[in-house]
Amino acid sequence: MKYAIYDLEFFPNYFCGVFREFTKNETEIKYTTFEISVRKDERVELLEFLSQDGLSLIGYNNVAYDYPVLHYLIENPDTKLSTWFRYVNTKIIGSDMPVLWESEHTIPQIDLFLIHHYNNRARMTSLKWLEFTTRWKKVQDLPMTPAVDVPLDKFDEMLLYCKNDVDFTYKFTSLSRNAIRFRINMSKGLRFNVMNYSDVKIGEYLNRKTYARLSGRKWRDFKQLRTFHKVFHLKDIIPNGIEFKTEYMQGFLNEIKDKSFKEDESFDRHVTIGDCVIKFAKGGLHSEDESRIVKCKEGWFLTEKDIASMYSKTMINDEIFPEHLGVEWNEGINELYEKRLYELKPKLKVLEYQSDEWNEVNDEQESIKLSLNGGSFGKLGSKYSWQYDPLAKFKVTIGGELKMLMLIEDFDMVGIEIISVNTDGVVIHYPKEKQEIVDKIHSEWEAKTNYLLEDTFYKQIIFSTVNDYIAEIIDPETGECKKVKFKGDFEIDKDYHKNNSQRIVAIALMEHYINGVDIKDVIRSKEWKFTNSRGESEHTSIYDFCIGRKKTRNCMYYLIDNGRALSISDKVIRYYISNSRNYLLKKYTSGKKSGDSQKINAGFNVNMFMDYDKKEEYNVNYLYYEQECMKFINPIRVGTNRLENPPAVQQKMF
C-alpha cells in the first residue's frame, strides 16, 4: 500500500489539494500539490495521481468531507469549478448523513477523526485544538473567509496554510500508528472493514457478530430492538447473595430495597465505613476523599484491591442480559471473556514481544476487551444501540457496588484502615502482621462473589480528590518504585482531545511529590529533565507553559495591546502568562451575558504564541504558574496536617 496524508481547501474561485507521502523517515518530506483555479487547472494531473494502484489516503474528517469532494471530481472530471463548488456547498457541507457509503469509495480512506471517536458529541475535537494539545509549532486558522473568492495574491498563502494542516495530520498519523495497525489487523480478523471504526464501535461490532452466531438471528432482526422502562425498583436490581454483617449496613440495605427512581433521576446515598464517607449512586461508587497525602507506614502495606474486569464479570456472574436479546447475549459475553482470559492472554506470554504474531494476538484480545466494556456494558444505557436496556445496566453497576461494599465492611470489621474507594476498587492500609487476615477476607470474598481481586501496592498516594491523584506503585518485596500513576488534574499526558493547558503545573507537582523537588526549580528552569506519564525522558519547553482556549459562537476574544483592542479571529487561541503589558479580553456577543466582557486570567498579562518562535527568554511570568501549583499544594498540606494531627476533643463530665 502507498499511503498519502492529504487536505483540501475549496473556495468559489480556488481549489488546492496537498498530498504528503507517508514515509518511515518523518524528516523526508514529499509533497504533491494540485491547484484548480483561474490561474491554473491541474485536474488531469490530480486524477492521474488518484488513480495510482495501491493508494490509500489518510486525513482528518476526510470520510465526511475531503473524499466526497474528490469523488465528485473523479465521477465528473469535466465539471466547472463553480458547479463543483456549488455541489460541495449544498450537498456535502453541513449534511447530517454521509454523502457516500464506504462501499462506494474507489480509494481507501483512513479517517483519524473517526478512529479517535471525535465525531462523538462529548469528544468532538477540531484539528486546530489537536494542534494545541500536541504542542504543534503553528496553530493557524483559515486565513480567508469561507465561501468567498480568494484574491489572486493570496493563492500561495492558502497553499502554505494547507501544507501546515497536512504536516500536522502527518504528525497525528504517527501518533496514531498503533490505532491504525489495530484496525488493519481487526479488519483481517473480522473479515469486515472496521478501518474507520472507533474503539467502542469495533467492540460493539464484535459483540453483535458473536450474538448473531449464538442466537441464529440476522442483524436486520434485532438492530431496531430496545427495552424501555419507566421506573426502576431497587428490589428488581439488587442481586441475590448481598449480605451485610453490621447493623448499620443491614439498615442501609433495607432502606434502599424499597426505593425506586426514573432513568433521568439521580439516586444516591452516603454510607460511612470506618473513617471513610462513601457515596453510593446508581452509576458508581466513590469515597469523598479529602486533599491529603497518604504514606505507607514502616512495616505496613498500602494496597489497592481492584476487581478484574468488574463489569463483564458482573454480567456473567449474575446472568444479566437485555430483555429483548435473551440469554444468548450473556453467553456471548462469557464466550469472549473466556477466550481472552484462557486462550489469548496465555498465548501472549510465549510469543516474542512486539512481533507480528504477538501484535495480532494482542490486537484480538484488545478487541475483546473493547467488546466487554464499551461494546456491551457501555451500550446498555444508549438508546442508539441495539443492546439498550437500562435495567440491565443498573443491575451491573448497583450489583457490583453492593458486593464491593461487602468487601469494605469485612475489612473494616477487623480494623483494616479504609483509605479510598471507587466503583471497582478499595485502597486499604494495614500492618504486615495482619496479612493473613487480609488474605483470608480476600479469598473468601472472591469465592462468595466469583470475582477476581488484583493487588497494587503503593508507597504513597497524593490526593486532590478521589479522581485526581498521583500514586507511587512499588514492588511489595523490595519497596522499589515500579511506576507512577497519574489521574485527573495530575495527568501530565492527557488524551489528545482534553485540555492540557499549563502542563508545567502537573510536571512541577509530580517532581515535587515524587522526587522532592521545589516547584520553583522546575518552573524556572529553561529545560527541566523529567519522566512523562508514558515513562519517556523529556525536557520542559515553552509549550508546557501555554494555555489553550476555544472561541465559541457567543463570544469574541481581543488582545489588548497598549490600550488597543485587536480582534482575534482564530477559533483556537494559544498563549502563555508573561510579564508583558498585553492582556486578553473575552466579550460576549449573544446570550444572557451579551455585551459583558471579562479579563482572562485576571491579574496577569499574556503573550500570544500561535506560531513557534525560538528565543533565549520568553518573558514568562513564573509567579503565575507557581501560584497555580500552590492551589493544589496548600489544600493537600492542610488536609494532611488535619488527619495527622486531629484536634483534641474535650472530655465532658457527667
N, C-alpha and C positions, 0 to 999 in steps of 0.2 A: 504494500500500500504506500502511496505517496500522500503525505498529509500537508495541508496548507492552512495556515491561520488567516482569516480574512475579515474585512469590514467594508461596508459600502457607505457612501454619502450621496444623497439624491435631492436635487433641487429642480425647480421648473426648467432651468437652462443649463444644468450641470449635473453629471453623474461621474463618480470615480469609484473604483474598486482597487483595494490594496490587498495583495496576497503575499504572505511570507512563508517560505518553505520551513517546515519543522525539521530541524536537524539535531543531531546529538550534541553538537557544539553550539551553545547558545550565543557565542560571540560571532559566529558565522551567520551573517545576515544576508538573505537572498530575497529581495523584493521583486514582485512582478506587479506593475501598476497599469491601470487602464482608465482612459477618460473618454466620455461621450458628451460632447458639448458643442457650442458654436465654434470653439477653437479647433477641435479635432474629433474624429469619430473612430474609436478603436474597437468597435463591436466585433468585427471579424476576428481580430486577434484575441479578444476576450472569449468568444465562443470556441475558438480553437484551443485555448488554454483549458476551458472547462470540459472539453471532450477527451482529455487525456485518459488513458487506461489506468485504472487503479487509483484514481484521485479521490481523496476524502477531504472534506472541508470542515474546519473547526472554527467556531465563532461563539458569540455571546448573544443569545436571543435570536440566533440565525434561523432556527426552525420556524419561528413565527414571522420573522421579517426578512432577513437578508436573502435566504434561499428562495422564498416565493418571488422576490424581486428578480433574481437571476433566472428562475424557472420561466417567468413570463417572457423574458428575452429569448431564452432557448426555444420556447414554443412559437414566438413571434419575432424572428430575427430582423425583420424589415420594419418593425414598428417605429413610429416617430417618437422622439424624446417626449414631446408633450402628451401623446397618447399613453405612453408607458408611465409617465409621472402621474397622470390622472388616475390610471388603474391602481397604482400603488397607494395614492392618497385616499381613494374611495373604497377600495376592496381589502387592502392589507392593514393599513394603519388604523388602530382602534377597533379592529374586528375581535369579537368575543370568541369566535370559532376559528379553528385553523383553516387557512386558505387551502392548504394541501395536506393530505394524509401522508405519513412517511412512506407508505407503499407507492406513492406517486413520485417520490424523489428519484431523479435519474443520477444524482451524485450523492453518495452517503454523507450524512451530516452528523457532527458531534457538537452538541449544544451545551456549553458549560453552565448556562443559565438553568437549564432543566436538570442536568446531572446533580447540581448542588441544591435543587429544590427551591430556587429563588423565585419561582412562579407561585409559591405558597404565600398567602397574604401576610402571615406572621414573619416570613423570612425575606420578603420582597426586597431586592437589592439591585442597585444600578451599577454599571461598570465604573462610574465615577466614584461611588462610595468604596468599591473594592480598591480603586487606585489609592484612596486614602488609607484604608485599613491594612494594606500590604506594603505601605511605605514606598509607593511608586514615585519616581523622580518628578513627574509632571501631572498635576491634577488639572485637567483642561476641559472646559465645557465647549459646546459647539460655538464657534466664533461668529456664526451667522444666524439670523432669524429663520426658523424652518419655513418651508413653502414660499420663500421669497427668492427672486432671482439673485444669483451671486454675481457681484461686479467682476468683470474680466480680470482686474488686477488682484482679486482675492482667490483666484482658482488655485494657485500654488499653495496658498495658505491653507486651503481646505485639504489639499493632498497631505500636507505635513500633519494636520490635525488627525486625519485618518490613519496615518502611519503611527502616530503616538498610541491610538487605540489598539492598533494591530500589535504593536510591540508589547503593550501591557497584556493583551489577550494571550500573546505568546508566553509571557511570564506566568500568567494564571493557568495556562495549559500545563506548564512544567510543574506547578504546584498541585495540579490535578492528575498527575501521571497515574498514581495508584487507583484513583477512582475510574479512570478511563480503562486501565488494564483489567480491573474488576469487571467492568461491563462487557469488554470483549470476551473474557472467559465465560461469563454468565450467559451471554448470547449463544456461545457454542454449546454450553452445557444444557441450557433450556431449549435449544433449537428454536429460539424465538428472539427477535431483535429487541433487546432492552437497553440499547446503547444510550438512549436519552431518557431513561427512567431514573427517578430519584431512588435513593436507598429504600425508602418506605414503599415505593411503588413496585420495586423489584421483590421485596419481601411479600407484598400482597399478591403479586402475580404467582409466586411460588406456592403460596398458601392456596390460592384459587385452583391452581393446577392439581395440587395434591387432593383437595376436596372433590374436584370433578372426577378424579380417578376412583376415589374410595366410595363416592355416593352414586356413581354412574349417571350423574346429571350433566347436562350440557350447560355451557356458560349462559346461553340465552334463557335457560330455565330458571336461573337463580340470580342473575345480575341485578334485577329490579326489586328483589325481595328485601324487606326490612321488618323488624319487630318494634312496635312503638308501645310506650307505657305512659299513662297519665300520672300515676303516683307510684312511689317506691316504698314498700314497707320493710322495715329492718328485719322483721320476723321471717320474711322471704329471702333475705340476703345473708343473714348470719349462718355460717356453715355448722354442721354437726361437729361435736368434739371441742367446742370452745368452753373451757372450764377455768375459772379463776379460783384461787385458794384463799385470798384475803377477803374479809367482809367488804372492804372499800371497793375492790374491783368487781366483786359479785354484784354490789349495788349499782355500779356503773353499767354492767351488762344488763341487768334487769330494767334499768331506766331507759336504755336505748331500744330495747326489744319492742317496746310499744310505740315507737316513733315512726314517722314517715316523712317523705319530702318529695318535691317535684324536681324534675331534671335541672331546671334553671334556678332552683333554690339552693342556698348554701345550707349545709348541715355540718355542725362541728360541736365538739365537746372538749373540755380540758380535764385531764387527769394528772395527779401528782404522785409520782412513784419515787421514793427516796427524796432527794432534793431536786428532782427533775420535773419540770412542768411540761407536759406533752399535749400537743394539740392533735386531737383525733378528728379527721374530716373525711368526707366521702371520697376524696381524691388522693389522700395521702396522710402520712403520719410524720410529725416532726416535733422536736423539743423546742422550746422557746429559749434559745441559748443567749446568754449574756456575753458581751465582748470581754474576752479574757484569754489568758494563756494557761493551758493545762499541760503540765510537765509530768512525765513518768517518774515517780519517786524511786529512789535507790531500793533495789530488792523487790520492786513491783513490776507488773505488766500493765501497759496501757494498750488495750486491744479492741479492735472493731470486729464484731461478729456480724457478718454480712450474708444474707440469703442468696445463694447462687441461683440465677435465672428465676427470680421470685414470681414474676407474672406468669411465665409459661408453666412453672411447676404448680402454681395455684390452679390454673385452668385444668391441668392434667389431674392433680390430686382430687379436686372437688368435682371433676367431670362437668365442667362448665362449657356451655356452647350456646350460640344464638338459637333461639327457639325455632326460627324458620329454616335453619340449616340442619338441625338434628345432630345425633351423636357422632356421625361420620366426621364432622368438623373437628371435634375433640380428638378423635382417633388420628386425624391428620396431624394435629399439633403434637401428639405423643410420638407418632412415627418420625417426624422431623427431629424432635428433641433427642430421641434415642439414636438416630443416625449420626447426629452431630457429636453426642457425648461418647458413644461406644464404637463408632466406626471412623469418623473423620479426625477428631482430635487425637486419638491414639496414633493414627497414621502420620500425622504431622511430626510426631516425636521421632520417627525413624527415617524421615526424609531429610535431604540436605536443605538447610535453611535458605530460603530465597531462591531455590532452584525453580525451574519452570513447573515441575510437578508439584513442588511444595506450594507455589503460588496458586496453582489450580485447585488443590485440595483446600487451601486456606480460604480462597475466594468462595468455594462451595459452602464451607462451614460458616463463613460470614454471612452468606445469603440466607442460610437457615436461621441464624441469629436475628437477621432483619425480619424474617417471616414470623418468628416467635414473638418479637417485641412490637415494632411499629406496624408490621404487616398483618398482625392478627389482633393482639390486645389493643394496640393503638387505634384500630379501626372499629372496635366495638362501640365507641362513642361518636362515630362520624356518620351523619345522616347521608353522606355522599357515598358510603361504602355498602356493598352487598352484605357485609358482616354486622351491620348496625343492630345492636340490641343492648341498650344501656344498662338493663338489669344484669346482664352477663358481666358487663364492665364493673359494676359496683360490687358484684359478688367477688370479683378478683381483688379489687382494692380493699374493700372493707374486711373481707375474709382474711386476707394477708395481714392487714394491720392488727386485727384481733389476735392472731397467732403470734405476731411479734410482741404484743403486749403481754401475752402469757410468758414468753421467754424473759422479758424485762422484769416481770413480777417475780419469777423464780430467782433471778439474780439478786434482786433487792432483799428478798426474804432471808438470804444467807449473808447479808451485809456487804455485798459487792456494790461498789460505788457506780452509779449510773451517770455518765458524763454527758452523752448526747444521743439523740435518737432521730433516725429518719425512717422513711417508709420500709426499707428493706434491711436496715442495719441498726446496731446499737454499739456505742463505744463504752467500754467498762474499764474500771481501774481497780486493781486488787493486788494484795501481796502474793508473792510467788508460792508461799506455803498453802495458799488456797487453790492451787492449780488443779488438784484432784477434784475438788468440789465443783469448780468451773467446768472441768471436762465431763463430769457426771451430768450436770444440768444440760450441757451442750448435747451429749449423745442421747439422753432421754428425750429431750425436746425434738431432736431430729427423728427419732423413732416414732414419736407421737404424731408428728406433723408430716412426715415423709419429705421434709425439706433437707437441703444440704447447706451447712454453715461453713463459710470460709473465714479464716483469721487473718487480720492485718495488724501488725504491731507498730506502735508509734513511740518515738522519743518525746515528741511534744506536738500539740495542736494549738495553733493561734487562731482563735475565733473572733470574727467581727459579728457574724450572725451564724445560724445553723447552716446556711447555704454559702457563706463567704468565709473561707479559712485557708490556712497553709498547714499542711501536716507533714512531718518528717517521718518517713517509713524506715524501720530498721529491721535487721536480722535479729530475731529474739535470742539466738545463741551467742552471737558476737557483739551485738549492740551497734554494729556498723550500719551507717546510713546507706540504704539501697536506692531511695528515690524521694523526691519532694513532690507532694501532691498539692495542686493549686485548684481553688474553686471560687467562682464568682468574682468579686471585686479584686481578689488577689491574683487572678489569672494574668500571666504575662503574655501568653499567646492565645488569644481568643479565636473563636470561629470567625471566618472571614467576614461574615455579614454583621457581626456585632461591633459595637463601638469600642475601639481600643485607644481612645484618646488618652493623652499624657501617660503613656506606657511606662515612663520613667518612675512614676509613683509606685507601680507594682514591683518594678525591679528593685527600687530602693528598699521597699518593705521586706521583700524576700531576703536581700542581703543583710538587712538589719536583724531580722528574727532568726534566720538560719545561720548566718556567718558572723553575727555580732558586729556588723559594720555600722558606723554612724551614717545616717541618711545623707548628711551634708557631703561626706566624702564621695558618695555615689553620684549625687545630683550635680555637684560642682566639678566633677571630673570630666575631661574632654572625651575620653574613650574608656569608660569603666568596663573591665572584662567580667563577664558573668556567664552563668549557665542558664539557658532559657528553659521553658516548660517541656521542650522536646529533648532535653538533655544535650543540646548543642552549645558549643562555646561561641560567644558573641561579644561585641563591643557596643556600648551605647553610642548614639549619634543624635543629631538634631531632630531626626524623625521621631525619636522617643519622647520629645517634649511637645510634639504637635497635637493639636486638638481639632477634631472634625465636627462640622455642623452641616445639617441638610436644610436647604431652603424649602419651605412649604408653600402651598397656594395662598395662604392668608398672611404672608409676611415678606418683608424685604430686609436685606442686610446692607448696612452702609459702613464704610471705613471713614472715620472722622480723622482727617489728616490736617493738622494745624488749623482747625476750625472749618475746613471744607468737607462737605459730605459727598463721598464718592460712592455711587451705587455699585453694588457687586451683583453681577448678572449670573455668576456661576451657581449651579444647583448644589454643589458640594464645596464647602469652604474649608481650607486648611490654614491654620495659623498657630503661633506659639506666644506665650506670655513673655513680654520683653520690657526693657527699660526705655522704650521709645515714648513718644508723645501721642501716638495714634491709639485709637480705641474703636471697638466695634459697637454698632448700634443696631438693634432689631426694631423694626417698625411694623406694626400690624396694619394690614391693608383691608381686611374684612373680618367679619365675625364680631363677637361681643367686645373685643378689645380694639376694634378698628380705630385707627388714629393714635393709639397709645404707642409709646416707644420705651425701650429699656436698654440699659448698657449691659453688654455681655461681659461676664467675668468682672462684675462691678468692683471698682477699686484698683484694677490692673489694666495696663495697656498692652498692645499686641503688635506683632509683625506678621503680615501675611506671608505664607510660604507655599504658594501654589506651584512654583517651579523650583527645583533644587538649585541652590546656589552655594557652592563650597566656599566657606570662609574660615578664617582662623578663629574669629569671635563672632557670635550671633547676637550678642547683647541680650542674653536670656535673663529674665528676672527669676533667679533661683529661689528667692524667698517664697514666691507663689507655690512652687512645687513642694517646698519643704512644709509649708502650711497644709497642703493637701495630704501629705504623709501624716502630719500630726492629727488630722481629723480621724485617722484610724488608731494611731498610737495612743493618744490620750484616753479614749474610752476603754481601750484594751488594758491600759495601765490601771485605770480606776477600777474596772471590773475585777482584775486580778487581785488588787490590794483588798477589795471588799471581801473576796472569797477567802483569801489567805489570812485576813485579819478581821473577822466578823466583829461587829460592835458587841460590847459586853451587855448582857441582859441583867438588869437589876432584879434581884430576887425579892418577892413580896412576902411579908409575914402575915399569917392568918391567925 
